[in-house]
Amino acid sequence: MLEIITFSTLNGVLYGMLLFMMASGLTLIFSMMGVLNFAHASFYMIGAYFGFEISRRIGFWPGFVVAPLLVGGVGALIERFGLRRVHGYGHVAELLFTFGLAFVIEELVNMFWGRLPVDYRVPPSLDFVAFKLFDTTYPAYRMFMLATAVAMFVFLILILKRTRVGLIIQAALTHPNMVAMLGHDVPTVFMLVFGVGAALAGLAGVIAGPALVTQPSMAGLLGPILFVVIVVGGLGSLTGAFLASLLIGLVQTFAVAINGSLFDLIGPTATTIFGELGSVTVAQIAPILPYLLLVVVLIVRPTGLFGNRET
């Protein structure tokens, strides 16, 4: 039991931090521009593919640095020449634009890399056992993923709270007209924030690609969970996104690890009262638990746990 708790906690925190790497960028974009970017998970996907393409040519570490920058550049160009033109037509137009963009990116990935998973591998320098506990080994690459996610979180907080750039960004979130009157180019700030948000998603894709499966459907698999995170945490709240990411990561990993059902808990009476549902295990319903949490949070607190913006 202690082994299950220990490794489920490690895996839950790791999965939660991976979600936060994507949710943080989406949260910043929404806070500043009021845009719920349906294509945000697509930046995560192309980050994995860019990382794969660079790693097979010149190595993993150049891809680790360059791929997120490329994804950030793509995101900045999309904001400058696409989303900015659509922005004036309202939120419906923005949603339709990003919704269509997600399909375009997925089809482009299919054209260039095919529909089958690619062979994106863990680099040899990180392909070893980090530690052994309860006769179970834990890969070093997973520890690297966790360390990268934590470092990104600390860096993001420091940038936003302790630097002049961060102060300008935070001011532009709530008072864009005042920031513009002070001489700052607010549209450029918007473009850079959108690019940074895309780069953070791309970084998540680069480090998750070798550990998970790099395939065209990877954006569709994580995209819905990503919106659960930012809604549960509260639209526009970076702290909320962080805590919601950890909460959902831990809930899902512990649910998968639990192989119990109502039948195991109260015996044959469960089948009599609940029918076939009495024999359904917690692990089987694990995929829907985040969405149940979303429904409960919206009923109890429609703005999310730390929401600071009405929608």
C-alpha positions in Angstrom: 0.0 0.0 0.0 2.8 2.4 0.9 4.4 1.6 -2.5 1.2 2.4 -4.3 0.8 5.7 -2.4 4.4 6.8 -3.0 4.6 6.1 -6.7 1.1 7.3 -7.4 2.0 10.6 -5.7 5.2 10.9 -7.8 3.3 10.1 -11.0 0.4 12.4 -10.1 2.7 15.4 -9.4 4.6 14.7 -12.6 1.4 14.5 -14.7 0.0 17.6 -12.9 3.1 19.7 -13.6 3.0 18.6 -17.3 -0.6 19.9 -17.4 0.5 23.1 -15.7 3.2 23.7 -18.3 0.4 23.9 -20.9 -2.3 25.5 -18.7 0.0 28.3 -17.6 0.4 29.6 -21.2 -3.3 29.3 -21.9 -4.1 31.1 -18.6 -1.8 34.0 -19.5 -3.4 34.3 -23.0 -6.9 34.3 -21.6 -6.0 36.8 -18.8 -4.5 39.3 -21.3 -6.6 38.8 -24.4 -9.8 37.1 -23.2 -9.1 34.3 -25.8 -9.8 30.6 -25.0 -7.4 29.1 -27.5 -8.8 25.8 -28.7 -5.6 25.2 -30.6 -3.3 25.5 -27.5 -2.9 21.7 -27.2 -1.8 21.6 -30.9 1.3 23.7 -29.9 2.1 20.9 -27.4 1.9 18.4 -30.2 4.0 20.3 -32.7 6.6 20.9 -29.9 6.9 17.1 -29.6 7.3 16.7 -33.4 9.8 19.5 -33.7 11.7 18.0 -30.8 11.7 14.6 -32.5 12.8 16.0 -35.9 15.7 18.0 -34.4 16.7 15.2 -32.0 17.1 12.6 -34.8 19.3 15.0 -36.7 21.5 16.8 -34.2 20.5 15.4 -30.8 17.9 15.7 -28.0 19.4 18.7 -26.2 19.5 21.0 -29.2 15.8 20.0 -29.7 15.1 20.7 -26.1 16.2 24.3 -26.6 15.3 25.1 -30.2 11.9 23.3 -30.5 10.1 25.5 -27.9 11.5 28.6 -29.5 10.2 27.5 -32.9 6.8 26.8 -31.5 6.8 30.2 -29.8 7.6 31.8 -33.1 4.8 29.9 -34.8 2.4 31.1 -32.1 3.5 34.7 -32.4 3.0 34.7 -36.1 -0.5 33.2 -35.7 -1.4 35.9 -33.3 0.1 38.7 -35.5 -1.4 37.7 -38.8 -4.4 35.6 -37.8 -5.9 36.1 -34.4 -5.3 39.8 -34.2 -7.4 40.3 -37.3 -10.1 38.1 -35.9 -10.1 39.7 -32.5 -12.2 42.7 -33.5 -15.1 40.4 -34.4 -15.7 39.0 -30.9 -15.2 35.9 -29.0 -17.2 33.6 -31.3 -14.9 34.5 -34.2 -11.9 33.8 -32.0 -13.2 30.4 -30.9 -14.0 29.4 -34.5 -10.6 30.6 -35.7 -8.7 28.6 -33.0 -11.0 25.6 -33.4 -10.3 25.5 -37.1 -6.6 26.1 -36.5 -6.4 22.9 -34.4 -7.6 20.8 -37.3 -5.3 22.5 -39.7 -2.3 21.8 -37.5 -3.3 18.2 -37.0 -3.7 17.7 -40.8 -0.3 19.3 -41.4 1.3 16.9 -38.9 -0.4 14.0 -40.7 1.0 15.2 -44.0 4.6 15.6 -42.8 5.0 12.8 -40.3 2.1 10.4 -41.1 -0.7 9.1 -38.9 1.5 6.5 -37.0 3.5 7.3 -33.9 7.1 8.4 -34.4 10.1 6.9 -32.7 10.9 9.7 -30.3 13.2 8.2 -27.7 14.5 9.2 -24.3 18.1 10.5 -24.7 20.9 8.0 -23.6 22.2 10.5 -21.1 18.9 10.3 -19.2 18.1 6.6 -19.9 18.9 5.1 -16.5 17.3 4.4 -13.1 17.1 7.4 -10.8 16.3 5.4 -7.7 14.8 2.1 -6.5 12.2 2.0 -3.8 10.1 -0.9 -2.6 11.8 -3.1 -5.3 10.4 -0.7 -7.9 12.6 1.5 -10.1 11.9 5.0 -11.1 13.3 6.3 -14.4 15.7 9.3 -14.4 13.9 10.8 -17.3 10.7 11.2 -15.3 12.7 13.1 -12.6 14.1 15.3 -15.4 10.5 16.0 -16.6 9.5 17.0 -13.0 12.6 19.2 -12.5 12.0 21.0 -15.8 8.3 21.6 -14.9 9.2 23.0 -11.5 12.0 25.1 -12.9 9.6 26.6 -15.5 7.0 27.4 -12.8 9.6 29.2 -10.6 11.0 31.0 -13.6 7.5 32.1 -14.7 6.6 33.4 -11.2 9.9 35.3 -10.9 9.5 36.9 -14.3 5.9 38.0 -13.6 6.6 39.2 -10.0 10.1 40.5 -10.0 11.0 42.0 -13.4 9.9 45.1 -15.3 8.7 43.0 -18.2 6.5 41.1 -15.8 5.1 44.3 -14.3 4.2 45.6 -17.8 2.5 42.3 -18.7 0.5 42.3 -15.4 -0.5 45.9 -16.0 -1.6 45.1 -19.6 -3.8 42.2 -18.3 -6.1 44.7 -16.5 -5.3 48.2 -17.8 -4.2 47.9 -21.5 -5.3 51.4 -22.4 -3.2 52.9 -19.5 -0.2 50.9 -20.5 -0.5 52.1 -24.1 -0.7 55.7 -22.9 2.6 55.2 -21.0 4.3 54.4 -24.3 4.3 50.7 -24.4 3.3 48.8 -27.5 0.4 46.7 -26.1 -0.3 44.7 -29.4 3.4 43.6 -29.4 3.0 42.6 -25.7 0.0 40.6 -26.7 1.9 38.9 -29.5 4.9 38.1 -27.2 2.6 36.7 -24.5 0.8 34.5 -27.0 4.2 33.3 -28.3 5.5 32.6 -24.8 2.3 30.6 -24.1 2.8 28.6 -27.2 6.5 28.0 -26.3 5.5 26.7 -22.9 3.1 24.2 -24.5 5.9 23.3 -27.0 8.3 22.7 -24.1 5.8 20.4 -22.5 5.6 18.5 -25.8 9.4 18.2 -26.1 9.8 16.6 -22.7 6.6 14.6 -22.8 7.2 13.2 -26.3 9.8 10.6 -25.4 8.0 9.5 -22.3 4.5 9.3 -23.8 3.5 8.5 -27.4 4.2 11.2 -30.0 1.3 10.9 -32.4 -1.2 13.1 -34.2 -3.9 12.4 -31.7 -1.9 13.6 -28.7 -3.4 17.1 -28.8 -6.9 15.7 -28.8 -6.1 13.4 -25.8 -4.8 16.3 -23.6 -6.8 19.2 -25.0 -10.0 18.6 -23.1 -8.2 18.0 -19.8 -6.4 21.3 -20.3 -9.6 23.2 -20.3 -10.8 21.3 -17.3 -7.7 22.5 -15.5 -8.1 26.2 -16.3 -11.9 26.2 -15.6 -11.5 24.4 -12.2 -8.6 26.6 -11.2 -10.4 29.7 -12.3 -10.1 31.5 -15.7 -7.2 33.9 -15.5 -5.6 32.6 -12.3 -2.1 31.2 -12.6 -2.2 30.0 -9.0 -5.5 28.3 -9.7 -4.1 26.6 -12.8 -1.1 25.3 -10.8 -3.2 23.9 -8.0 -5.9 22.5 -10.3 -3.2 20.8 -12.4 -1.8 19.0 -9.3 -5.3 18.1 -8.1 -6.3 16.6 -11.4 -3.0 14.8 -11.8 -3.2 13.2 -8.4 -6.9 12.3 -8.7 -6.3 10.5 -12.0 -3.2 8.6 -11.0 -4.6 7.5 -7.7 -7.9 6.5 -9.4 -5.9 4.4 -11.9 -4.0 2.7 -9.1 -7.1 1.8 -7.1 -8.6 -1.5 -8.3 -11.6 -1.5 -6.0 -15.3 -1.3 -6.6 -18.5 -1.1 -4.6 -18.7 -4.9 -4.8 -15.4 -5.2 -3.1 -16.4 -2.7 -0.4 -19.9 -3.9 0.6 -20.1 -7.3 -1.1 -22.9 -8.8 -3.3 -25.4 -6.1 -1.9 -23.7 -3.6 -4.3 -24.8 -5.6 -7.3 -28.3 -5.9 -5.9 -28.6 -2.1 -5.3 -26.6 -0.7 -8.2 -26.7 -3.5 -10.7 -23.7 -3.7 -13.1 -22.4 -0.4 -11.7 -21.6 -2.1 -8.5 -18.8 -4.1 -10.1 -17.3 -1.1 -12.0 -13.8 -0.3 -10.6 -12.5 3.1 -9.7 -9.7 2.6 -12.3 -12.4 2.1 -15.0 -14.0 5.5 -14.3 -10.7 7.3 -13.8 -10.9 9.1 -17.3 -14.2 10.8 -16.4 -13.2 11.9 -12.9 -11.8 15.3 -14.0 -15.0 16.1 -15.8 -17.0 15.2 -12.8 -14.8 17.5 -10.8 -15.4 20.2 -13.4 -19.2 19.8 -13.1 -19.1 19.9 -9.2 -16.8 23.0 -9.2 -19.0 24.9 -11.6 -22.1 24.1 -9.6 -20.5 25.1 -6.3 -18.3 28.0 -7.5 -18.9 29.0 -11.2 -15.8 31.2 -11.3 -13.5 28.3 -10.4 -11.4 27.8 -7.3 -9.4 31.0 -7.7 -11.2 32.7 -10.6 -10.6 36.5 -10.8 -12.4 37.2 -14.1 -16.1 36.9 -14.9 -16.8 35.3 -18.3 
